[in-house]
Amino acid sequence: MEVVGPARLTVPGPRPGERAARGRRAVRAITLLVMTPAAPAYRRLSVEERRSQLLDAALSLFAHRVPEDVSLDDVAEAAGVSRPLVYRYFPGGKQQLYEAALRSAAEELLHCFDEPRDGPLLPRLARVLDRYLTFVGRHDAGFSALLQGGSVVETSRTTAIVDGVRRAAAEAIYRHLELAEPGPRLRMTVRMWITAVEAASLIWLDEGKEPPADELRDWLVDQFVAVLAVTAARDRQTAELVRGALSAEI
């Protein structure tokens, strides 16, 4: 009697081409796993970081739209947060947010006047004006609304912020003129020139930023020299200044 052993089950192996294809797929999968960056871990913002985020969003909106056209919903959307979160940081609503954004912009504008008191005076003034006009160009609609007034969000506090920038600009000019105690005529001359710079900036924006900023800058520097020369004919202190500090530059 013949004994038959158990039947063997033969499983066909992969064909040579299939084996190579599987190897390539495995390599691609490993490569993707290694090269794909992990999702960034969520980090909760501190109070100051969140407040700065909201102010940055508000400034970006107020820079190109008049305050009346910006809502808290707009700010919340720009910051990627909810409206209640905006109220949590600015419970006074849009008015408080606008004033805070204005203070932040005023601080940035004040940095335009940071200029070392080295070298000739008029090139220093030109560099300050370069930074000032760059600021104006970035905050066009908001700058116009701010200086022209009439906004529904304008208050005595917002006016005081703007006046503070004007006073700081005047004080910076006095320092560069090396005047510890400028007289009333010279103070009036400097403040009149600052007003002229503001008016020229508004017209420049209204005219589509023409002439080019560098031409406007040079023209404003020439105007500064011109008003000093006019005042010098009537004021001894200004005359001494023109004959001294500016004599080699005009």
Secondary structure, 3 states (H helix, E strand, C coil): CCCCCCCCCCCCCCCHHHHHHHHHHHHHHHHHHHHCCCCCCCCCCCHHHHHHHHHHHHHHHHCCCCHHHCCHHHHHHHHCCCHHHHHHHCCCCHHHHHHHHHHHHHHHHHHHHCCCCCCCHHHHHHHHHHHHHHHHHHCHHHHHHHHHCCCCCCCHHHHHHHHHHHHHHHHHHHHHCCCCCCCHHHHHHHHHHHHHHHHHHHHHHHCCCCCCHHHHHHHHHHHHHHHHHHHHCCCHHHHHHHHHCCCCCC
